[in-house]
């Protein structure tokens, strides 16, 4: 499952450089995550790096419209790298 950034985002930019897949970019209202590039850091760590860097609670959540298994996320990571 890819992650998504909610309207709680304060656009501080802390998440963008932490993403190993370059899936985060500045959107119109706040930062956004490209679901095609997001692996929830599967393959790159134990937890999503963007969530760990985010200073607000609830700004980065699982995207229910992009459900993927751990195996699918790992395969996506390997394709990207």
N, C-alpha and C positions, 0 to 999 in steps of 0.2 A: 504494500500500500504506500503510495507516495504521500508526502506531507503537503500541507497547504498553510499559507499565512493568512490569518484572519484580520478583520478590521481593528483588532486590538493592537496591531503593529504600530509602533511609534516612529518607524522609519529611521532608526538609529544606524542601521547598516552593519551591526555586529555580526549578523548571520552570514552575509554574502561571502566574505573571505574564508569562512570556515568550511564551506561546502566543497568536498573533494571532487564533485562532479560538475561544478559550475552551473548548478541548476537554479540558483537564486539571482534575481535581478530586480532593479528598481522598476516598479509599475507606476501607474498613474496616481493612485491614492496611497499605496504602500508597497513594500517589497512583495514579490511573487515567486513561486516555485514552479519550475517547468516539470510537470509530472513525468514526462518522457525521459528526464535525466535524473530524477530523484530516486535513490535507492534506500532512503532512510539510513544511509551510511553503512548498509550491509556491504561487507567487503572492505570497508575502510575503518571500521571501529565497532565498539560495543553499543554505542548509542548515537542517535542523530546529533551531529556536531552543532547544527544550527540551533537546536533546542537548548543545548548546553550553553551556547553563547548568548541566547536571547535574555535580556534583562526583565522582560515582562512574562507573566504567567498567562497561558492561554492564547498566545499570539501564533504559535505554531502547533498545529494539530494534524492528526491523520486525516487524509482526504478520502471520504467514503465513496467517492465516485471513481477512485483509482485503487481498487483492491488487488493486491499481488501477494503471492506466497514468498517465503524466505528464499526459496529456490529461484523464483522468477526475479527477485531483487538482486540476488547474487549473479545471475546470468546477465542482467542488465548492466551491473557494475563491470563485469568482465568485458562486455561489449564496448563500454565507454572507455575502458583503459586497455 
